[in-house]
């Protein structure tokens, strides 16, 4: 009986390791996390990594632009989500691209939420190919 159990365990491990890499063909379970959960975690990232330059209320400061209001969001309405996230990846200015894919997705969700904008999905996916299939729209 123990040989049968060992064989089943080995077969299970082989099956799990043969799964496609997340982002290529299958979504990871957190990619379509609820937008409000993502916005909350993105707000924390914003507070830690962005507020120093863009202001606690997204109002902008000095040469750093505001990240709220019609002037900001109208620039992105109709664009695919990937373009928006790619722009976010140029930040923070002192360490571009230094956040994780999950943090950039959360930050995007936070900024969309704060600007009453949305995408046609339950959350912001981490995968760039999936982001290209989603467009930003204003919420009435």
N, C-alpha and C positions, 0 to 999 in steps of 0.2 A: 504494500500500500504506500509506503514512503517513497518508492521509486515513481509511482504514478503522481503523487503530490509534487515531487521534485520536477518532473517533466512538465506538469501544468504550470508551475511557477516560472520555469525557464521559458515556456511558450508565451506566457503573459508578458514577461520582461522583453522578449524579442518583439512582440507586437507593439508594445508601448514605444520602444526605441525606433520602430519603423514608421511612426507617425510623421506626417509632413511637418516641416518647420513652420511655426506660427508666422503668419504674415505672407507666406507664399501661396498656400491654398486654403488654409483653415484659419479662422480667427481664434486668437487666444481668448480665454474666457473673460479677460478684463478689457478687451479692445472696445467693446460696445457697452462699457459700464454706463450706468444711468448718468445722464448729463448733469443732473444736480450734484451727484457725488463727485463727478469729475470737476465741476465748477468749484466745489468746496475745496478739494485738494489743490486745484489750480490757484485758488485764492491764497492758499498758504505759500505756494511757490512764488506768487506775485509779491506777497509781503516780504519774503526773504530775499528774493533776487531782483525784483524790478522796481519796487516802490521807492528805493533810494534815488533813482533817476527820474522815474515817471510820476512820482507822488503817491501818497497813501490812497488818494481818491481817484487815481488815474488821470489827474488834471494836468500832468506835464510840469516840467520845471526847467528853467534856463533854456538850453537848446534841445531838450528832450521833449518830444511831442506828447500831447494828450492822447490817451488811449480810450477815450470815451466820447460819445456824442455823434451827431450825424456826419460831421466832417470826417471823423475817423472811420465809422462803419460803412458809410456810403462808398468809400474807396474799395471796400471788399465785397459788397453785395453783388451777387451774380458771379463772383469768382469761385473757382474751385477751392475747396478747403486746403488742398496741398500747397497752393500759393501762399495762403495765409500762414500756415504752419512753417513753411520754408522761410518766410520773413521773420517769424519768431525765432527760428534757429540761428539768426544772425545776432542774437542777443544771448546773454548779457554782453554789453559792449566790451567788457574786460575779459570775457571768456566765451566767445561765440561757440554755439554747439555743445556746450558743456553740460546741459541738462539731459536727462534720459528721455527716451521717446514718450514714456508715460507722463513725465513732467511737462513736456511740450504739449501733449494732448490735453492735459489738465489745464494748462495755461490758456490754450485756445478755447476750451469750454468756458473758462472763467471770463475771458474777454468777450466772447459771444454773448454769454448770459448778461453781463453788465451792460451790454449795448443793445439788449433786446433783439438779438439776432439768433438765428438757429441754422441747423443743417437738417436735411431730411434723413436723420438717423437717430437712434436712441442715445448715442454718445459720439465722441470724437475718436475715431479709430487711430491706432498708433501707426498702422501700415500706410505708407505714402501712396501706394497704388490704390488702396481703398479711399484715401482722402481725395484722390483725383476724380472719383465718381460722385462726390458730394459737393453741392454748391451752397453758398451762404445766402441767406435771405433774412429780411427783417420780419419780426413778429409784430403783428398789429396790436 
